[in-house]
Amino acid sequence: MIMTSQFCVTPPTIHLSIHRVAYQQKTLFENFEITLPAQQWTCFLGPSGVGKSTLLHLIAGLDIRADEKTFSIKLETSDSKPLKHRIAYMGQQDLLLPWLSVIDNVALAFRLQKILTPNIQKKALETLEHMHLAHIAHQMPHTLSGGMRQRVALARTWLCDQPVVLMDEPFSALDAMTRWHLQQLASEWLSDRSVIFVTHDPIEAIRLAHRIDVFSGSPAKIIATFKPEGDIPRDITDPKIFAFQNKLLVELKKAYEGFL
């Protein structure tokens, strides 16, 4: 059983225009535009260092330590409302607070807003149950494996229940079977959200994304966009999906050759 959303509202389509973003004398993006459709999973795929995570930071409004003189972006939404307070963000590092238990880390956003109620604590525990982590709800982060910590970070992100979800390599620390289970869970749980995620795994991209943008170059640009057929999560043993995988790998090879 997948928990239903109590707080989420309809997500907007997002349009990001970048005049220029430079960091440490390197131009990451210049004259770049991207539109991220509402209620779809968009995947950023490409070489490490090309700017995929930076793009997530820009959408989230996070500080990327860029020189303000070379930092110019415009973020628009289809409902003309700011994205602030409508985003759940999961970075590459789990960033669990070591002095809080697992369940308190999962409910962290509500603790910070001073609205942690018994009902939210119940939802936090249910989230952990879906991830097979209820048995460690009251343990401290230092007692957990890397994969467990990442699952706790996922639970925290999903419990935020925001219409826009940004995830940077969210399943990278997980073993194959756990990754498979959580991909299935995520696709159901976040089916009504706008999800933008970064991965280095083309199979993961094919299984989960409605749209895959392949990045390369410096400044970065999108060199190919794919829209696999079928509902997510897809069956990657399907011969059609297997054939699509070959096309994607060809473009990824070009992306890496164009970036190195």
Secondary structure as GFF3:
##gff-version 3
##sequence-region A 1 260
A	DSSP	beta_strand	14	23	.	.	.	ID=ss1
A	DSSP	beta_strand	26	36	.	.	.	ID=ss2
A	DSSP	beta_strand	41	45	.	.	.	ID=ss3
A	DSSP	alpha_helix	52	60	.	.	.	ID=ss4
A	DSSP	three_ten_helix	68	70	.	.	.	ID=ss5
A	DSSP	beta_strand	71	77	.	.	.	ID=ss6
A	DSSP	beta_strand	87	90	.	.	.	ID=ss7
A	DSSP	alpha_helix	102	106	.	.	.	ID=ss8
A	DSSP	alpha_helix	108	112	.	.	.	ID=ss9
A	DSSP	alpha_helix	118	130	.	.	.	ID=ss10
A	DSSP	three_ten_helix	134	136	.	.	.	ID=ss11
A	DSSP	three_ten_helix	141	143	.	.	.	ID=ss12
A	DSSP	alpha_helix	146	159	.	.	.	ID=ss13
A	DSSP	beta_strand	164	168	.	.	.	ID=ss14
A	DSSP	alpha_helix	176	189	.	.	.	ID=ss15
A	DSSP	beta_strand	194	198	.	.	.	ID=ss16
A	DSSP	alpha_helix	202	208	.	.	.	ID=ss17
A	DSSP	beta_strand	211	216	.	.	.	ID=ss18
A	DSSP	beta_strand	221	226	.	.	.	ID=ss19
A	DSSP	alpha_helix	239	257	.	.	.	ID=ss20
###
